[in-house]
Amino acid sequence: MTSSVKLMGAHEIRVRLGGVSRQRAYQITQRADFPKPVADLEQGKVWLASDVEAWVKVKRPHQDDED
């Protein structure tokens, strides 16, 4: 059985954080405590969705509605 890897780009992160602005999403993803991107593509950086969700659970518990 093959497991799929779920990725998030800046847009998905913006939506996940409640529709924050592009500038705010950039500020958040630059924080030292935010997960490191797994790749930097021409279209932008991408993160493992599981890493972003774990960060949300700890740093933004009021937005932890994915359970």
N, C-alpha and C positions, 0 to 999 in steps of 0.2 A: 504494500500500500504506500502510495506516495503522499507525503504531506506537503501542503502548499504554504509558501511564505507570503505573508500579507505585508505590504509596504504602504507607507503613507508619504505623500509629498506635502509641500507647504499648504496647498489648498485644503487637503484633507485634515491637516492639523488645525487650520483656521476654523473649519467647520466643527471639528471635535471640541474645540475650546469655546464654542458658543458663538462663532461668527466674528472673531476678533479681526481687526484690520491686518493688512499685509505687513505693515510696519510693526505692529504689536507681535505678530507671529514670528517675524524675524528676530525681534528682541528676545522673545521667549526661547527660540531655538538656539540662540547664541549664549544662553546662560550656561555656566559651568556645570550645573546640576542636570541639564537636559541631556537626554541620550545623544550619543554621537551618531551621525548619519552612517548608514552602511554603504552608501555610494554617493558620488557627486557627478551627476549626469549633465549633459548639455541643457536639459530641461530643468535642472535644479537638483537639490539634494533629496535623498529619500531615506526614510527611517523604517526600522522594523515596527510594525503596528503594535506588537506586544511590548516593545520597549516604551513606546509613547503611552500606551494604556497603563503600564506600571507607573510611569511618572505622574500621569493624571490622578491615579488612585492615591498617591502619596501627597502630591503638591496641590491638587485641585479636587479634594474629596467631594465638594458640592457639585462637581461636574461628572462624577463617577456614576453615570447612569447606564453603563453598558452591561451591568450584571443582570 
